[in-house]
Amino acid sequence: MTPGKAYLSTEEIRPLAERSDAMGYWLVLHCWGTIALALSLFAVWPNPLTFVIAVLVIGSRQLGLAILMHEAAHNALFKSRKINDLVGEWLCGRPILAELSAYRHYHLTHHRFTQTDKDPDLVLSSKFPTSHASLKRKFSRDLTGQTGVKQLMGQIMMSFQLAGDKDAMEAAASDFAQSFKAPQLWKSLPVFLFVIIAMGVIGDWWWGLAFWLLPYLTWFQFVLRVRNIAEHGATEQSEDPLQNVRTTKANLVARLFVAPYWVNYHLEHHMVMHVPCHNLPKMHKALLSKGLGGQMKLADGYGQAMREAGWRSA
C-alpha cells in the first residue's frame, strides 16, 4: 500500500509524511473561510454574477471539505488521532452528508487494490474512455441537479430501508462512500440542515437553500465527477503505480473552482497515502528528480484529462 518506497528512501519520505496541527487547523479554517467570503461577496454586491460565483466557489469548497475528510481518513490532517477524527467527522464530513468511518473503510480498500478487480472504485474508472455524448449527458445531469437529487433521494430511501439492519448497512457502505455519502443519513442530516439554517439566519431565509443545498446538488456533483475521472479515468488497469493513476496540473482558476487542496496530485498521494496534501507538490518534485517524469501518468490540465476520458469534438 506504499508504492513510493520503490522510488524514494525512508529518509526522503519521512519529512514529507510529517503531520502539522497548525496546517490542519489552517486548511479547515481556510475552507470555511472561503465559504464565508463567497457569501460576503454576494451580500455586499448582490447580483446574478456574484450569485453564480458564490454557488461555484461554495460547491468547490464542499469538495474541499470532502478532500479534508479524505485527509482525516488517512490520519494525515492532524497529529492527534482524536482531533483528526473529530474535526474530520464534524467539520468536514457531516456538513456534506458524509461519514468518516464508512469512507475510511472503503477508501483504504481502494488503495490496497488500486485499478485491480478488487478495487471498489473500478466500477467508476472502468467506464472510461467513453464517448463525448456520454460525458456530455453526465455533466448535464450533474449541473442541472439531476445527479444530486437522485443520489440524495436514494440516500434517504436506503436509510429508511436499512434502518436497524447492521449487516445490510455495512454491505451498502462502500457504494455510499464512493460519492462521499453517509450510509446512515440521519447521523449527518442534522449537521447539513444546521448549515442551511445558519446561512438563513446570517442572511435572508433562502440563503441556505441557494448557497448550500444548490451548490451541493449541482457544482459539487460536477467537480466530484471531474475529480474522479481525472484521478483514474482512462488509466491503466494494472498494478503499475506510475500508470494506474493520474496527476493533473492545476492553475489558480482550477484550484479555486475544481481542484482545491492539492487534490490534483493523485499519483503522489497513491505513492505514499499518509503524506499530507500540502506536501504532495514536494513529493511530485522528488519523483521528478528521480527521472520518473516520462513514466508518470500526467495531464497538463483538466481539459487534457477530460479529453483522454472522451471529451472530444463530437
C-alpha positions in Angstrom: 0.0 0.0 0.0 3.1 2.3 -0.1 4.4 2.0 -3.7 6.6 5.1 -3.2 9.1 3.1 -1.2 10.3 1.6 -4.5 11.3 5.1 -5.7 12.0 7.1 -2.5 14.0 6.2 0.5 12.6 6.2 4.1 14.8 9.3 4.8 13.2 11.1 1.8 9.6 10.0 2.8 9.8 10.8 6.5 9.8 14.7 6.2 7.1 14.6 3.6 4.9 12.5 5.8 5.3 14.8 8.8 1.8 16.0 10.0 1.2 19.5 11.2 -1.6 20.5 13.6 -1.2 24.2 12.6 -1.6 23.3 8.9 -4.6 21.1 9.7 -6.4 23.9 11.5 -5.5 26.3 8.8 -6.9 24.1 6.0 -10.2 23.7 7.7 -10.3 27.4 8.6 -9.4 28.3 5.0 -12.2 26.1 3.6 -14.9 27.5 5.8 -13.4 31.0 5.5 -13.6 30.8 1.7 -17.3 29.8 2.0 -17.8 32.8 4.2 -16.0 35.1 1.7 -18.2 33.8 -1.1 -21.3 34.7 1.0 -19.9 38.1 1.8 -19.2 38.8 -1.9 -22.9 38.3 -2.6 -24.0 40.2 0.5 -22.0 43.3 -0.5 -22.7 43.1 -4.2 -26.0 41.2 -4.7 -26.4 40.5 -8.4 -26.6 37.5 -10.7 -22.8 37.3 -11.3 -21.9 37.3 -7.6 -24.7 34.7 -7.0 -23.2 32.4 -9.6 -19.6 32.9 -8.3 -20.8 32.2 -4.8 -22.5 28.9 -5.8 -19.4 27.8 -7.8 -16.9 28.7 -5.1 -19.0 27.1 -2.3 -19.6 24.0 -4.4 -15.8 23.7 -4.8 -15.3 24.1 -1.1 -17.8 21.4 -0.4 -15.4 19.3 -2.5 -12.7 20.8 -0.3 -14.4 19.5 2.8 -14.6 16.1 1.2 -10.9 16.3 0.5 -10.1 17.3 4.1 -12.2 14.4 5.3 -10.2 12.2 3.0 -7.1 13.6 4.7 -8.6 12.6 8.0 -9.4 9.1 6.7 -5.6 8.7 6.2 -4.9 10.2 9.6 -3.0 13.0 7.8 -5.0 16.1 8.8 -3.7 16.3 12.4 -1.1 14.6 14.6 -3.6 13.6 17.2 -5.9 10.7 16.0 -8.7 12.1 18.3 -8.6 15.6 16.9 -8.1 14.2 13.4 -11.3 12.1 13.6 -13.3 14.7 15.5 -12.6 17.5 13.0 -12.7 15.2 10.0 -16.1 13.9 11.0 -18.0 17.0 12.3 -16.4 19.9 10.5 -15.6 18.2 7.2 -17.7 15.1 6.6 -21.1 15.6 8.2 -21.7 19.1 6.7 -21.7 17.4 3.3 -23.7 14.3 4.4 -20.6 12.1 4.5 -19.3 9.8 7.3 -15.6 9.5 8.1 -15.6 5.9 9.3 -17.5 4.4 6.4 -15.4 6.4 3.9 -12.1 5.3 5.6 -13.0 1.6 5.4 -13.9 1.8 1.7 -11.1 4.1 0.7 -8.3 2.0 2.2 -9.5 -0.9 0.2 -9.2 1.3 -2.9 -5.6 2.0 -2.1 -4.8 -1.7 -1.4 -6.2 -2.9 -4.7 -5.9 0.2 -7.0 -7.2 -0.5 -10.5 -7.4 -4.2 -10.0 -10.5 -6.4 -9.9 -10.8 -5.9 -6.1 -10.8 -2.1 -6.3 -14.2 -0.8 -5.2 -13.6 2.3 -7.4 -13.1 0.2 -10.6 -16.8 0.4 -11.4 -16.2 4.2 -11.8 -12.9 4.3 -13.7 -13.5 1.3 -16.0 -16.2 3.3 -17.9 -13.5 5.5 -19.4 -12.6 6.4 -22.1 -16.2 6.9 -23.2 -17.9 8.9 -25.9 -18.3 12.7 -26.0 -22.0 12.3 -25.9 -21.9 10.1 -22.8 -19.7 12.6 -20.9 -22.0 15.5 -22.0 -25.0 13.7 -20.6 -23.2 13.0 -17.3 -22.1 16.6 -17.0 -25.5 17.9 -17.9 -27.2 15.8 -15.3 -24.7 17.0 -12.7 -25.0 20.7 -13.5 -28.8 20.6 -13.6 -29.1 18.9 -10.2 -30.4 15.6 -11.5 -27.5 13.6 -10.2 -27.6 15.3 -6.8 -31.3 14.9 -6.4 -31.2 11.3 -7.5 -28.4 10.4 -5.1 -30.0 12.3 -2.2 -33.3 10.6 -2.7 -31.6 7.3 -2.9 -29.7 8.0 0.3 -32.9 8.9 2.1 -34.7 5.8 0.9 -31.8 3.5 1.6 -31.5 4.9 5.2 -35.2 4.0 5.8 -34.9 0.6 4.2 -31.7 -0.4 6.0 -32.6 1.2 9.4 -31.7 -1.3 12.1 -30.1 -3.8 9.7 -26.4 -3.6 10.6 -25.2 -6.2 8.1 -27.1 -4.7 5.2 -25.8 -1.2 6.1 -22.2 -2.4 6.2 -22.7 -4.1 2.8 -24.0 -0.8 1.3 -21.4 1.4 2.9 -18.9 1.2 0.1 -21.4 2.2 -2.5 -22.3 5.3 -0.5 -18.7 6.1 0.3 -17.7 6.3 -3.3 -19.6 9.6 -3.7 -18.9 10.8 -0.1 -22.3 9.8 1.2 -23.1 8.6 4.7 -24.7 5.2 4.7 -26.8 6.3 7.7 -28.1 9.6 6.6 -29.7 10.6 9.9 -26.3 10.9 11.6 -25.2 13.7 9.2 -28.5 15.3 8.1 -28.8 17.4 11.3 -25.4 19.0 10.6 -26.2 19.6 6.9 -29.5 21.3 8.0 -27.7 23.3 10.6 -25.5 24.8 7.9 -28.6 25.7 5.8 -30.4 27.2 8.8 -27.3 29.2 9.9 -26.9 30.7 6.4 -30.6 31.7 6.5 -30.1 33.4 9.9 -27.0 35.2 8.7 -28.6 36.5 5.5 -32.1 36.1 4.0 -34.2 33.0 4.7 -33.4 31.5 1.3 -29.6 31.8 1.6 -29.1 28.2 2.9 -31.1 26.7 0.1 -29.3 28.8 -2.5 -25.8 28.7 -1.1 -25.6 25.3 0.5 -28.2 23.0 -0.9 -28.0 24.3 -4.5 -24.2 24.0 -4.8 -24.4 20.6 -3.1 -26.9 19.3 -5.7 -25.1 20.9 -8.7 -21.5 22.1 -8.8 -20.3 19.8 -6.1 -21.6 16.8 -8.1 -19.9 18.1 -11.2 -16.5 18.7 -9.7 -16.7 15.4 -7.8 -17.2 13.6 -11.2 -14.4 15.6 -12.8 -12.1 14.7 -9.9 -13.0 11.0 -10.1 -12.4 10.9 -13.9 -9.1 12.8 -13.7 -7.7 10.5 -11.0 -8.3 7.1 -12.5 -10.4 7.5 -15.7 -8.6 6.2 -18.8 -5.6 5.0 -16.9 -4.1 1.5 -17.0 -6.0 -1.2 -15.3 -2.8 -2.6 -13.7 -0.7 -2.5 -10.6 1.8 -0.1 -12.1 1.6 2.9 -9.6 3.0 5.3 -12.3 0.3 4.5 -14.8 -2.9 3.4 -12.9 -3.4 6.9 -11.5 -3.1 10.4 -13.0 -1.7 13.7 -11.6 -3.2 16.7 -13.3 -1.7 20.2 -13.3 -4.0 22.8 -11.9 -3.6 26.6 -12.3 -5.1 29.1 -9.8 -8.5 29.1 -11.5 -8.7 25.3 -11.5 -7.6 25.2 -7.8 -10.4 27.7 -6.9 -13.3 26.0 -8.8 -12.3 22.4 -9.4 -9.2 21.2 -7.5 -8.8 22.5 -4.0 -6.2 21.5 -1.5 -3.8 19.8 -3.9 -6.3 17.1 -4.9 -4.8 17.1 -8.4 -1.6 15.4 -7.1 -3.2 12.0 -7.0 -0.4 9.9 -8.3 1.8 11.2 -5.5 -1.0 10.5 -3.0 -1.1 6.9 -4.1 2.7 6.6 -3.8 2.6 7.3 0.0 -1.0 7.7 1.1 -0.3 9.2 4.5 1.6 12.2 3.2 -0.4 15.3 4.0 -1.9 17.0 1.0 0.1 20.2 1.4 3.3 18.1 0.9 2.2 16.4 -2.3 3.8 19.1 -4.5 7.1 18.4 -2.8 6.7 14.7 -3.4 5.9 15.4 -7.1 9.3 17.3 -7.4 11.0 14.4 -5.5 9.7 11.9 -8.0 10.7 14.1 -11.0 14.2 14.4 -9.5 14.4 10.6 -9.8 13.9 10.9 -13.6 10.4 9.4 -13.4 8.6 12.2 -15.2 8.5 10.3 -18.5 7.0 7.2 -16.8 4.3 9.0 -14.8 0.7 9.4 -16.0 0.5 13.2 -16.1 -2.0 15.7 -17.7 -1.2 19.3 -18.4 -4.7 20.3 -17.1 -8.2 19.1 -16.5 -9.0 19.8 -20.2 -6.5 17.2 -21.2 -7.6 14.7 -18.6 -11.2 15.1 -19.8 -10.2 14.7 -23.5 -8.3 11.4 -22.6 -11.6 10.3 -20.9 -13.6 11.1 -24.1 -14.4 14.8 -24.1 -13.5 15.4 -27.8 -15.4 17.2 -30.5 -18.5 15.2 -31.5 
